[in-house]
């Protein structure tokens, strides 16, 4: 079956190439071969698996000129399927590179040809749209140049020397494991970054009330970036440089953020930066001291070399400010850009507490914010002192201190972007209005639109020729870079007819923004959050043109779409086992967006300790997923003296000898305490209160449990590694014990 399918796909490709060649003979065909293959990298001191194209990470920079025809042969030499998406490029839908939506994935040891006309210019990039391959090396710059005769060419901008800059990050962990850990609310990334925001840290920062209020409103600690990264990279290195430029030179930097989940602050030690394009589209030049580039955005900026014999630093700092990465321009001792101070997490938490209502909804003030004008910058990101010194370093590490240039750190935001030509949509076209709320659940790491993930929705039908206006409200406490495939949209930012064209909208927490585009390229087009782990958790939609032509690369579109839906709602696994001196405790759990299946057990080493096991199968309800009804099975035995006790309801207590089924529900109370209610088939009732992860200090966690069977437990766990902790607990049935806890 697989062989027949691959032969069929090859025949379709041959037919398509032959059919297209008749109309392309007069055009300049620019050909690239990309060989996708496993490789080994060492960014952090450990050899790890990555994916390279032609042996390179990033993948080769692909350059075309408007009017060319791109012809890209992709040879999949992996042991897994792959694909390539051409981010921000206008092309036929079947060339867009989204597996199961615009094509079937490229099978191992197969070749696929992407062929499309270049009908635009600008800075773009390309990456895998298969699984988490983008995170481990499958990304590269894509530069589309203007024709020499293009009337839109700008003197002093389009004729400058250019440097492609691609930002990314590296993790030593398997990204599939990262995604699973995020779903399980694992503390390890925060521990590695020093951002746990425990009660001890809150006490030291005089924010104990802030921390208590935060948990009273059932919120976890703030997280600016979900993932801990070992290194941040510019053009595949933590530090890169070019030395051929001298004082007085101007250079155009074509910057793409290929990070899977990292926003980057950009600033330059040689002075101000002039922003001239965004997402591949020209804008009126804007001079700024710094800007934040969202995940998958591109910016073109012009910088100047102030004087000779110095290398000036372009500094890229991830939003969580844990590390940085640098690009040095010029030759000589390095003039460093000022470093950004640490984030003020508890101040940000205090602001978040004021925004969040007890029912998990946002305060109405959020509906008034737009275009990046208000966010945690006000509180969490203290301004850099304008007169800090700038450090000079040479190759011998002999540093000098020179005065800082006296300049105001103007920060770019979307309200400053203005197109260089009118971008208004056709006035005679009908307008379709759509509204979406970006929603999320940090506790279970579910990301959705209107509280639905892709697997719970149909395609959104639109008609060719109509104008589509989308109002987006971010009701979550994370920012989301929303990307539309195949189209640029107008961002309504107060610039009227000159609203900028973009294909990525970075929308802040509690912000409302409106975008619009003309539906002029038929097909099925992905619309999703470009934070890779949010997209894979379900924050996607598909815009589908009515009465569109068939896609030669998708013989069975209905089957393929169901496959795509399942990819963002997979089951994730969690397990924990505590080997203690008084027994063995453990649990396993399988969960996806709505469903949960879990089993927990307690095994004693002596007859009087016996064994207990509980199994529950439930479904989460509500936007915040605080409520989960379930069915269960409870089986336990402990040798006793046949003395019958009563539970708190006056019923015979069967906690030592029970084999029953149950129905019940679990609900998250303030302070993140889980209330569980069950009624067994023999009529016995049980209520239980429990919490296992109270953060006492950065690595120390406190747990407790009490129920109406007159059982109780309390304990501590000291986290040593993401999969290992030292633990101690007291159990009313099994006594005191110390041991080690392994988790996965």
C-alpha positions as CSV (number, residue, x, y, z in Angstrom):
1,X,0.0,0.0,0.0
2,X,2.8,2.4,1.0
3,X,4.7,1.6,-2.2
4,X,1.7,2.2,-4.4
5,X,1.0,5.5,-2.7
6,X,4.6,6.8,-3.1
7,X,4.5,5.8,-6.8
8,X,1.2,7.6,-7.2
9,X,2.6,10.7,-5.6
10,X,5.7,10.6,-7.8
11,X,3.5,10.4,-10.9
12,X,1.5,13.3,-9.7
13,X,4.6,15.3,-9.2
14,X,5.9,14.5,-12.6
15,X,2.6,15.4,-14.2
16,X,2.5,18.7,-12.3
17,X,6.1,19.6,-13.3
18,X,5.5,18.8,-16.9
19,X,2.2,20.7,-16.9
20,X,3.8,23.7,-15.3
21,X,7.0,23.8,-17.4
22,X,5.1,25.0,-20.5
23,X,4.3,28.3,-18.8
24,X,7.7,28.6,-17.0
25,X,10.1,28.2,-19.8
26,X,10.5,32.0,-20.2
27,X,11.1,32.5,-16.4
28,X,14.4,32.2,-14.4
29,X,14.2,28.9,-12.5
30,X,16.3,29.0,-9.3
31,X,17.0,25.4,-8.2
32,X,18.1,24.2,-4.7
33,X,18.7,20.6,-3.4
34,X,18.1,20.1,0.3
35,X,19.2,16.8,1.9
36,X,17.5,16.4,5.2
37,X,19.5,14.1,7.5
38,X,20.1,13.4,11.2
39,X,23.2,14.9,12.7
40,X,25.0,15.3,16.0
41,X,25.5,18.7,17.6
42,X,27.1,20.0,20.7
43,X,25.9,23.4,21.8
44,X,26.0,22.9,25.5
45,X,28.8,20.3,26.2
46,X,26.7,17.3,25.3
47,X,26.3,15.5,22.0
48,X,22.7,15.5,21.0
49,X,20.6,14.6,18.0
50,X,19.6,17.3,15.6
51,X,18.3,17.6,12.0
52,X,20.4,19.4,9.3
53,X,19.9,20.2,5.7
54,X,23.0,19.8,3.6
55,X,24.8,19.3,6.9
56,X,23.9,22.8,8.1
57,X,22.0,24.2,11.1
58,X,20.4,26.6,10.3
59,X,19.4,25.2,6.9
60,X,21.0,27.0,3.9
61,X,19.8,30.5,3.2
62,X,17.6,30.4,0.0
63,X,17.7,33.6,-2.1
64,X,15.3,34.4,-5.0
65,X,14.4,37.5,-6.9
66,X,10.8,38.5,-7.6
67,X,9.9,37.0,-11.0
68,X,11.9,33.8,-10.4
69,X,10.5,30.4,-10.2
70,X,11.6,28.5,-7.0
71,X,12.4,24.8,-7.6
72,X,13.4,23.1,-4.4
73,X,14.1,19.4,-4.3
74,X,13.8,17.9,-0.8
75,X,15.4,14.6,-0.1
76,X,14.2,13.0,3.1
77,X,17.1,10.9,4.5
78,X,15.5,10.7,8.0
79,X,13.9,7.7,9.5
80,X,10.7,9.8,10.0
81,X,8.4,11.8,7.9
82,X,9.1,15.5,7.2
83,X,7.9,18.6,5.3
84,X,8.9,22.2,4.6
85,X,6.7,25.3,5.0
86,X,7.7,28.6,3.3
87,X,6.7,31.1,6.0
88,X,5.1,34.3,4.7
89,X,5.3,33.3,1.0
90,X,2.4,33.7,-1.4
91,X,2.2,30.4,-3.4
92,X,-0.3,27.8,-4.6
93,X,-1.9,26.0,-1.7
94,X,-0.5,22.6,-2.5
95,X,3.1,24.1,-2.2
96,X,2.5,25.4,1.4
97,X,4.1,22.4,3.1
98,X,1.6,21.6,5.9
99,X,1.4,17.8,6.2
100,X,-2.2,16.4,6.0
101,X,-3.5,19.8,5.0
102,X,-1.8,20.8,1.8
103,X,0.3,17.7,1.1
104,X,1.1,14.3,2.4
105,X,4.3,14.2,4.5
106,X,7.5,13.3,2.7
107,X,8.2,9.7,3.6
108,X,11.6,8.5,4.7
109,X,13.9,7.9,1.7
110,X,11.5,9.8,-0.6
111,X,12.0,13.0,-2.6
112,X,9.5,15.9,-3.0
113,X,9.6,18.9,-5.3
114,X,8.3,22.3,-4.2
115,X,7.9,24.5,-7.2
116,X,6.2,28.0,-7.1
117,X,6.6,31.5,-8.7
118,X,8.1,34.2,-6.6
119,X,5.6,37.1,-6.7
120,X,6.8,39.2,-3.8
121,X,9.9,40.4,-2.0
122,X,11.0,40.6,1.6
123,X,12.6,38.8,4.5
124,X,11.0,35.4,5.1
125,X,12.1,32.0,6.5
126,X,11.3,28.4,6.1
127,X,10.9,25.5,8.5
128,X,9.6,22.0,9.0
129,X,5.9,21.7,9.8
130,X,6.2,18.1,11.0
131,X,6.1,17.4,14.7
132,X,8.8,19.2,16.7
133,X,11.5,19.1,14.0
134,X,11.7,22.9,13.8
135,X,13.0,22.9,17.4
136,X,16.0,20.7,16.5
137,X,17.4,22.4,13.5
138,X,14.9,22.5,10.6
139,X,14.8,26.2,9.9
140,X,16.5,28.6,7.6
141,X,16.4,32.1,6.1
142,X,14.5,32.8,2.9
143,X,15.4,36.1,1.1
144,X,13.2,37.4,-1.7
145,X,14.8,40.3,-3.5
146,X,13.2,43.1,-5.5
147,X,13.7,43.3,-9.2
148,X,16.3,45.9,-10.3
149,X,13.5,47.7,-12.2
150,X,11.1,47.6,-9.2
151,X,9.6,51.1,-8.7
152,X,9.3,50.4,-5.0
153,X,13.0,50.2,-4.5
154,X,14.2,52.7,-1.9
155,X,17.6,54.5,-2.2
156,X,19.7,54.1,0.9
157,X,17.7,51.0,2.0
158,X,17.4,48.4,-0.8
159,X,20.9,49.1,-2.1
160,X,22.7,48.5,1.2
161,X,24.9,45.5,2.0
162,X,22.7,42.8,3.7
163,X,23.3,40.2,6.4
164,X,20.6,37.5,7.0
165,X,20.2,37.0,10.8
166,X,18.2,34.0,12.1
167,X,17.5,33.6,15.8
168,X,16.8,30.3,17.5
169,X,17.3,28.4,20.6
170,X,18.6,24.9,21.6
171,X,17.5,22.4,24.2
172,X,19.3,19.2,25.1
173,X,15.9,17.6,25.9
174,X,13.8,15.7,23.3
175,X,11.1,18.3,22.4
176,X,8.5,15.5,22.6
177,X,9.5,15.1,26.2
178,X,9.4,18.9,26.8
179,X,5.8,18.9,25.5
180,X,4.8,16.1,27.8
181,X,6.4,17.8,30.8
182,X,4.6,21.0,30.0
183,X,1.3,19.1,30.0
184,X,2.2,17.6,33.4
185,X,3.1,21.0,35.0
186,X,6.7,19.9,35.7
187,X,8.7,22.4,37.8
188,X,12.1,21.6,36.3
189,X,12.2,24.4,33.7
190,X,11.4,27.0,36.4
191,X,14.0,25.5,38.7
192,X,16.7,25.7,36.0
193,X,15.8,29.3,35.2
194,X,15.5,30.3,38.8
195,X,11.8,31.4,38.4
196,X,9.9,29.1,40.7
197,X,8.4,32.0,42.8
198,X,8.1,29.8,45.9
199,X,6.7,31.0,49.2
200,X,10.2,31.4,50.6
201,X,11.2,33.6,47.7
202,X,8.0,35.6,48.0
203,X,8.8,36.2,51.7
204,X,12.3,37.4,50.8
205,X,10.8,39.8,48.2
206,X,8.1,41.1,50.6
207,X,5.5,39.5,48.4
208,X,4.0,36.8,50.5
209,X,0.5,38.3,50.2
210,X,1.0,38.5,46.4
211,X,1.9,34.8,46.3
212,X,-1.0,33.8,48.5
213,X,-3.4,35.8,46.4
214,X,-2.1,34.2,43.3
215,X,-2.7,30.7,44.5
216,X,-6.0,31.7,46.1
217,X,-7.2,32.6,42.6
218,X,-6.0,29.2,41.4
219,X,-3.1,30.4,39.4
220,X,0.3,28.8,39.0
221,X,3.5,30.9,39.2
222,X,4.1,33.3,36.3
223,X,6.0,31.9,33.3
224,X,7.3,34.3,30.7
225,X,8.7,31.5,28.6
226,X,7.5,27.9,28.9
227,X,10.8,26.2,28.2
228,X,14.3,26.2,29.6
229,X,16.9,26.4,26.9
230,X,20.5,25.4,27.2
231,X,21.7,28.0,24.5
232,X,20.3,30.8,22.4
233,X,21.7,31.1,18.9
234,X,22.3,33.6,16.1
235,X,23.0,32.0,12.7
236,X,23.5,28.7,14.5
237,X,26.1,30.0,17.1
238,X,25.9,31.6,20.5
239,X,28.3,34.3,19.2
240,X,28.8,35.2,15.5
241,X,30.6,38.0,13.8
242,X,31.5,39.7,10.6
243,X,34.6,41.9,10.3
244,X,34.5,43.5,6.8
245,X,32.7,46.7,7.8
246,X,34.3,49.9,8.9
247,X,33.3,53.2,10.5
248,X,30.5,55.0,8.6
249,X,29.1,51.9,6.9
250,X,25.4,51.1,7.0
251,X,24.2,47.6,6.9
252,X,20.7,46.1,6.5
253,X,20.0,43.2,8.8
254,X,17.3,40.8,7.6
255,X,16.3,39.3,11.0
256,X,14.0,36.2,11.4
257,X,12.9,34.7,14.7
258,X,13.0,30.9,14.1
259,X,12.7,30.2,17.8
260,X,10.2,27.5,18.7
261,X,8.9,29.4,21.7
262,X,11.3,32.4,22.4
263,X,10.7,36.1,21.9
264,X,13.9,38.1,21.6
265,X,14.7,41.7,22.7
266,X,17.1,43.3,20.1
267,X,19.4,46.2,20.8
268,X,22.6,47.5,19.3
269,X,25.7,48.9,21.1
270,X,26.4,51.2,18.1
271,X,23.3,53.3,18.6
272,X,19.8,53.4,17.3
273,X,18.3,51.0,14.8
274,X,16.1,52.0,11.9
275,X,13.3,49.5,11.2
276,X,12.4,49.5,7.5
277,X,10.3,46.3,7.0
278,X,8.3,43.8,9.1
279,X,7.1,40.3,8.0
280,X,8.6,40.9,4.5
281,X,6.7,44.2,3.9
282,X,8.2,47.6,3.6
283,X,7.2,50.2,6.3
284,X,8.1,53.8,6.7
285,X,11.4,53.9,8.5
286,X,11.2,54.1,12.3
287,X,14.2,54.8,14.5
288,X,14.2,52.8,17.8
289,X,16.6,51.9,20.6
290,X,15.2,48.3,20.9
291,X,12.4,46.1,19.7
292,X,11.0,42.7,20.7
293,X,10.7,40.2,17.8
294,X,7.9,37.7,18.3
295,X,8.2,34.1,17.5
296,X,8.2,33.7,13.7
297,X,8.3,37.4,13.0
298,X,10.8,39.1,10.7
299,X,12.2,42.6,10.9
300,X,14.6,44.4,8.6
301,X,16.7,47.0,10.4
302,X,19.5,49.3,9.3
303,X,22.4,49.9,11.6
304,X,25.5,52.1,11.3
305,X,29.1,51.5,12.3
306,X,29.9,54.7,14.3
307,X,33.7,54.5,14.0
308,X,36.6,52.2,13.1
309,X,38.6,49.6,15.1
310,X,35.6,48.5,17.1
311,X,33.2,45.5,16.8
312,X,29.7,46.6,17.9
313,X,27.3,44.1,19.4
314,X,23.8,43.3,18.2
315,X,22.4,41.7,21.4
316,X,19.5,39.3,21.3
317,X,18.0,38.6,24.8
318,X,15.2,36.1,25.2
319,X,12.2,37.4,26.9
320,X,12.8,35.5,30.1
321,X,16.3,37.1,30.2
322,X,18.0,33.9,31.3
323,X,20.8,34.2,28.8
324,X,21.6,36.1,25.5
325,X,23.2,35.6,22.1
326,X,25.4,38.1,20.2
327,X,26.4,39.2,16.7
328,X,29.5,41.4,16.4
329,X,29.8,43.8,13.5
330,X,33.1,45.4,12.7
331,X,36.7,44.6,13.7
332,X,38.6,45.3,16.9
333,X,37.7,45.3,20.6
334,X,34.1,44.6,21.2
335,X,31.7,47.3,22.5
336,X,29.1,45.4,24.5
337,X,25.5,46.5,24.6
338,X,24.0,47.0,28.0
339,X,22.5,43.9,29.5
340,X,18.8,43.8,30.5
341,X,18.0,43.5,34.2
342,X,16.2,40.4,35.6
343,X,12.5,40.2,35.4
344,X,10.4,41.3,38.4
345,X,8.2,38.3,38.6
346,X,6.4,39.1,41.9
347,X,5.6,42.6,40.6
348,X,4.2,41.0,37.5
349,X,2.3,38.5,39.6
350,X,0.8,41.3,41.6
351,X,-0.5,43.0,38.4
352,X,-1.8,39.6,37.2
353,X,-3.7,39.1,40.4
354,X,-5.5,42.4,39.9
355,X,-6.4,41.4,36.3
356,X,-7.8,38.0,37.2
357,X,-11.2,37.4,38.7
358,X,-12.0,34.5,41.1
359,X,-13.8,32.6,38.3
360,X,-10.8,32.6,36.1
361,X,-12.0,35.4,33.8
362,X,-10.1,38.6,33.0
363,X,-11.0,42.0,34.2
364,X,-12.9,44.1,31.6
365,X,-10.1,46.5,31.3
366,X,-8.3,44.0,29.1
367,X,-10.8,44.7,26.3
368,X,-9.5,48.3,26.1
369,X,-5.8,47.3,25.4
370,X,-4.4,46.8,21.9
371,X,-1.4,47.1,19.6
372,X,1.1,46.2,22.3
373,X,0.7,49.5,24.1
374,X,0.2,47.9,27.5
375,X,1.6,44.7,28.8
376,X,3.9,43.4,31.6
377,X,6.6,45.7,30.3
378,X,5.1,48.3,32.6
379,X,5.8,46.2,35.7
380,X,8.1,43.2,34.9
381,X,10.5,44.9,32.6
382,X,12.2,47.8,34.5
383,X,13.8,50.4,32.2
384,X,17.5,50.2,31.7
385,X,19.4,53.1,33.4
386,X,20.1,55.6,30.7
387,X,23.6,56.4,31.9
388,X,25.0,52.9,32.6
389,X,28.5,52.4,31.3
390,X,29.2,50.2,28.3
391,X,31.9,47.6,28.6
392,X,34.6,47.2,26.1
393,X,36.4,43.9,25.7
394,X,39.2,42.7,23.4
395,X,40.4,39.3,22.5
396,X,42.7,39.2,25.5
397,X,39.7,39.8,27.8
398,X,41.2,43.2,28.9
399,X,38.1,45.2,29.4
400,X,37.7,49.0,29.3
401,X,34.8,51.1,30.4
402,X,33.6,53.9,28.1
403,X,30.7,56.3,28.7
404,X,27.4,55.2,27.4
405,X,25.9,57.2,24.5
406,X,23.2,59.4,25.8
407,X,20.2,58.1,23.9
408,X,16.6,57.4,24.8
409,X,15.6,53.7,24.6
410,X,12.6,54.1,22.4
411,X,10.9,50.7,22.1
412,X,9.1,49.7,19.0
413,X,5.4,48.7,19.1
414,X,2.8,48.0,16.4
415,X,1.3,51.5,16.5
416,X,4.5,52.8,15.0
417,X,4.3,50.6,11.9
418,X,3.0,52.4,8.7
419,X,2.9,50.9,5.2
420,X,4.7,52.7,2.4
421,X,1.6,52.5,0.2
422,X,-2.2,52.3,0.7
423,X,-3.3,48.8,1.8
424,X,-7.0,49.2,1.8
425,X,-9.1,46.1,0.8
426,X,-11.5,46.1,-2.2
427,X,-14.5,48.3,-1.1
428,X,-16.9,46.4,-3.4
429,X,-16.2,43.0,-1.8
430,X,-18.5,41.7,1.0
431,X,-17.0,41.4,4.4
432,X,-17.1,38.4,6.7
433,X,-16.7,39.2,10.4
434,X,-15.1,36.6,12.7
435,X,-14.3,36.8,16.4
436,X,-11.9,34.5,18.4
437,X,-10.8,34.4,22.0
438,X,-7.4,33.0,22.6
439,X,-7.8,30.8,25.6
440,X,-5.5,28.6,27.7
441,X,-5.0,26.5,30.8
442,X,-1.5,26.7,32.2
443,X,-2.2,24.1,34.8
444,X,-2.9,21.4,32.2
445,X,-1.1,23.2,29.3
446,X,-4.2,23.3,27.0
447,X,-4.1,26.1,24.4
448,X,-7.3,26.8,22.4
449,X,-9.4,29.3,20.5
450,X,-12.9,29.9,21.9
451,X,-12.1,27.0,24.3
452,X,-11.8,24.6,21.5
453,X,-8.7,22.9,20.1
454,X,-8.4,21.9,16.4
455,X,-9.7,18.4,17.0
456,X,-13.0,19.8,18.2
457,X,-13.7,22.1,15.2
458,X,-14.5,22.0,11.6
459,X,-12.8,24.1,8.9
460,X,-13.9,27.8,8.7
461,X,-15.4,28.2,5.3
462,X,-14.7,31.5,3.5
463,X,-15.5,32.6,-0.1
464,X,-12.9,33.7,-2.7
465,X,-13.1,37.5,-3.2
466,X,-14.6,38.4,0.1
467,X,-12.9,40.5,2.8
468,X,-12.3,38.6,6.1
469,X,-12.1,40.7,9.2
470,X,-10.9,38.9,12.4
471,X,-11.1,40.4,15.9
472,X,-8.8,38.5,18.4
473,X,-9.0,38.8,22.1
474,X,-6.3,37.2,24.2
475,X,-8.0,36.0,27.3
476,X,-4.9,34.1,28.5
477,X,-1.9,35.3,30.5
478,X,0.6,34.4,27.7
479,X,1.3,36.3,24.5
480,X,0.6,34.5,21.3
481,X,2.1,35.1,17.8
482,X,-0.8,34.2,15.5
483,X,0.3,33.3,12.0
484,X,-1.8,33.1,8.9
485,X,-0.5,31.0,6.0
486,X,-0.6,32.1,2.4
487,X,-1.8,35.7,3.0
488,X,-0.8,39.0,4.4
489,X,-3.3,40.8,6.6
490,X,-3.8,44.4,7.5
491,X,-3.3,45.2,11.1
492,X,-5.7,48.0,12.1
493,X,-3.4,50.1,14.2
494,X,-4.7,53.6,13.6
495,X,-2.8,54.3,10.4
496,X,-5.9,54.3,8.3
497,X,-5.3,53.5,4.6
498,X,-1.6,52.8,5.4
499,X,-2.2,50.0,8.0
500,X,0.8,47.7,7.9
501,X,0.7,44.3,6.2
502,X,1.8,41.4,8.3
503,X,1.4,37.6,8.5
504,X,2.1,37.3,12.2
505,X,0.3,39.1,15.0
506,X,1.9,39.1,18.4
507,X,-1.0,39.6,20.7
508,X,-0.4,40.4,24.4
509,X,-2.3,39.1,27.4
510,X,-5.7,40.8,27.7
511,X,-5.2,42.6,24.4
512,X,-7.8,42.9,21.6
513,X,-6.6,43.4,18.0
514,X,-8.3,43.4,14.6
515,X,-6.8,42.2,11.3
516,X,-8.3,41.9,7.8
517,X,-7.4,40.3,4.5
518,X,-8.9,39.8,1.1
519,X,-9.6,36.1,0.4
520,X,-7.7,35.8,-2.9
521,X,-5.7,32.5,-2.9
522,X,-8.0,29.5,-2.7
523,X,-7.1,26.4,-0.7
524,X,-7.0,25.3,2.9
525,X,-4.8,27.6,5.0
526,X,-3.5,27.1,8.5
527,X,-4.0,29.8,11.2
528,X,-2.2,29.1,14.4
529,X,-0.1,30.2,17.3
530,X,3.5,30.0,16.2
531,X,4.8,29.0,19.6
532,X,5.4,25.4,18.6
533,X,4.2,23.9,21.9
534,X,1.0,26.0,21.9
535,X,0.3,24.9,18.3
536,X,0.9,21.3,19.1
537,X,-1.5,21.6,22.1
538,X,-4.4,22.7,19.9
539,X,-4.3,26.5,19.2
540,X,-5.1,26.2,15.5
541,X,-7.8,26.8,12.9
542,X,-8.1,26.2,9.2
543,X,-9.6,28.7,6.7
544,X,-11.0,26.7,3.8
545,X,-12.2,28.3,0.6
546,X,-15.6,27.1,-0.7
547,X,-15.6,25.4,-4.1
548,X,-11.9,25.1,-4.3
549,X,-10.0,23.0,-6.8
550,X,-8.8,19.6,-5.9
551,X,-5.3,19.2,-4.5
552,X,-3.2,16.6,-6.4
553,X,-1.0,15.9,-3.3
554,X,-4.0,15.0,-1.1
555,X,-6.1,12.2,-2.6
556,X,-8.3,11.9,0.5
557,X,-8.7,15.3,2.2
558,X,-11.3,14.2,4.8
559,X,-9.1,11.5,6.1
560,X,-6.0,13.8,6.1
561,X,-7.8,16.5,8.0
562,X,-8.8,14.0,10.7
563,X,-5.2,13.0,10.9
564,X,-4.1,16.6,11.3
565,X,-6.7,17.1,14.1
566,X,-5.4,14.2,16.0
567,X,-1.8,15.5,16.0
568,X,-2.7,18.4,18.2
569,X,-4.7,16.3,20.8
570,X,-2.5,13.4,21.5
571,X,-2.5,11.5,24.8
572,X,0.5,12.4,27.0
573,X,1.8,10.1,29.7
574,X,2.9,10.7,33.3
575,X,4.3,8.3,35.9
576,X,5.7,8.6,39.5
577,X,7.0,6.0,41.9
578,X,8.0,6.7,45.5
579,X,10.3,4.0,47.0
580,X,10.1,4.6,50.7
581,X,11.0,2.7,53.9
582,X,7.3,2.3,54.8
583,X,6.1,1.2,51.4
584,X,5.8,2.0,47.7
585,X,3.5,4.7,46.4
586,X,3.0,5.5,42.7
587,X,0.7,6.6,39.9
588,X,0.4,6.5,36.2
589,X,-1.8,8.9,34.1
590,X,-2.8,9.3,30.5
591,X,-4.4,12.6,29.5
592,X,-5.3,14.7,26.5
593,X,-7.3,18.0,26.1
594,X,-10.5,16.7,27.8
595,X,-10.0,13.1,29.0
596,X,-8.0,11.7,31.9
597,X,-7.2,8.1,32.9
598,X,-5.2,7.5,36.0
599,X,-4.3,4.8,38.5
600,X,-2.6,5.3,41.9
601,X,-1.4,2.7,44.4
602,X,0.1,2.3,47.9
603,X,1.8,-1.0,48.6
604,X,3.0,-1.9,52.2
605,X,5.8,-4.2,53.1
606,X,3.8,-6.0,55.9
607,X,0.3,-7.5,56.1
608,X,-0.9,-4.8,58.4
609,X,0.0,-2.3,55.7
610,X,-1.6,-4.2,52.8
611,X,-2.3,-2.5,49.5
612,X,-4.6,0.2,48.0
613,X,-5.3,1.0,44.4
614,X,-7.7,3.6,42.9
615,X,-8.5,4.1,39.2
616,X,-10.4,7.0,37.7
617,X,-11.6,7.8,34.2
618,X,-12.9,11.3,33.8
619,X,-13.6,14.3,31.5
620,X,-12.7,17.9,32.2
621,X,-15.3,20.5,31.7
622,X,-15.3,24.3,31.6
623,X,-13.0,26.9,30.3
624,X,-10.6,26.6,33.2
625,X,-11.0,22.8,33.5
626,X,-11.4,23.0,37.2
627,X,-14.2,20.4,37.2
628,X,-13.8,16.7,36.2
629,X,-16.6,14.1,36.8
630,X,-15.4,10.5,36.7
631,X,-16.1,6.9,37.1
632,X,-13.7,4.8,39.2
633,X,-12.7,1.6,40.8
634,X,-11.3,1.3,44.3
635,X,-9.7,-2.0,45.5
636,X,-7.8,-2.3,48.8
637,X,-6.9,-4.8,51.5
638,X,-5.3,-4.4,54.9
639,X,-5.1,-7.1,57.6
640,X,-7.0,-5.8,60.7
641,X,-8.5,-7.1,63.9
642,X,-12.0,-6.9,62.5
643,X,-12.8,-3.9,64.5
644,X,-15.3,-1.8,62.5
645,X,-14.9,1.9,62.5
646,X,-17.1,4.6,61.2
647,X,-16.3,7.2,58.6
648,X,-17.1,10.9,59.2
649,X,-20.7,10.3,57.9
650,X,-21.4,7.5,60.4
651,X,-21.1,4.8,57.8
652,X,-19.1,1.6,58.2
653,X,-15.6,2.5,57.2
654,X,-14.5,0.1,54.4
655,X,-11.1,1.7,53.9
656,X,-9.3,-1.5,54.9
657,X,-11.3,-3.9,52.7
658,X,-12.9,-2.5,49.6
659,X,-13.6,-3.6,46.0
660,X,-16.1,-1.2,44.6
661,X,-16.9,1.0,41.6
662,X,-17.7,4.6,42.1
663,X,-18.9,7.8,40.4
664,X,-17.7,11.2,41.5
665,X,-16.1,14.4,40.6
666,X,-12.9,16.4,41.3
667,X,-12.9,20.2,41.6
668,X,-10.0,22.6,42.0
669,X,-10.6,24.9,45.0
670,X,-8.8,28.1,45.9
671,X,-5.1,27.6,46.7
672,X,-5.1,24.8,44.1
673,X,-6.4,22.3,46.6
674,X,-8.2,19.4,44.8
675,X,-11.6,18.4,46.3
676,X,-12.7,14.9,45.3
677,X,-16.2,13.5,46.0
678,X,-17.1,9.8,45.4
679,X,-20.0,7.6,46.1
680,X,-19.4,3.9,45.9
681,X,-21.8,1.2,44.7
682,X,-22.3,0.1,48.3
683,X,-23.5,3.6,49.3
684,X,-20.4,4.7,51.1
685,X,-19.5,8.4,50.6
686,X,-16.0,9.8,50.6
687,X,-14.7,13.4,50.4
688,X,-11.0,14.2,50.1
689,X,-8.8,17.3,50.1
690,X,-5.4,17.1,48.6
691,X,-2.5,19.1,47.2
692,X,1.0,17.7,46.4
693,X,3.0,20.6,45.0
694,X,3.0,23.5,47.5
695,X,6.3,25.4,46.7
696,X,8.0,26.0,50.0
697,X,11.4,27.0,48.4
698,X,12.9,26.7,44.9
699,X,13.2,22.9,45.2
700,X,11.2,21.9,48.3
701,X,7.6,20.9,47.9
702,X,5.0,20.2,50.6
703,X,2.0,17.8,50.2
704,X,-1.0,16.9,52.3
705,X,-4.2,14.7,52.0
706,X,-7.1,14.3,54.4
707,X,-10.4,12.5,53.7
708,X,-13.6,11.4,55.4
709,X,-12.3,7.8,55.7
710,X,-10.2,9.3,58.5
711,X,-7.0,8.9,56.4
712,X,-4.4,11.6,56.3
713,X,-1.0,12.1,54.8
714,X,1.7,14.8,54.9
715,X,5.1,15.0,53.4
716,X,8.0,16.8,51.7
717,X,9.8,16.3,48.5
718,X,13.2,17.9,47.5
719,X,13.6,18.0,43.7
720,X,17.1,17.0,42.7
721,X,16.5,16.4,39.0
722,X,13.6,16.5,36.6
723,X,13.1,12.8,37.1
724,X,14.4,12.4,40.7
725,X,13.6,13.7,44.2
726,X,14.3,12.8,47.8
727,X,11.1,12.4,49.8
728,X,9.7,11.9,53.2
729,X,6.1,11.5,54.3
730,X,3.8,10.3,57.1
731,X,0.8,8.2,56.2
732,X,-1.9,7.4,58.8
733,X,-2.1,3.8,57.7
734,X,1.6,3.1,56.8
735,X,3.4,5.4,59.2
736,X,6.5,7.5,58.5
737,X,8.8,6.8,55.6
738,X,11.7,8.3,53.8
739,X,12.9,7.4,50.3
740,X,13.4,8.5,46.7
741,X,10.8,9.5,44.1
742,X,11.2,8.8,40.4
743,X,9.0,10.6,38.0
744,X,8.5,10.6,34.2
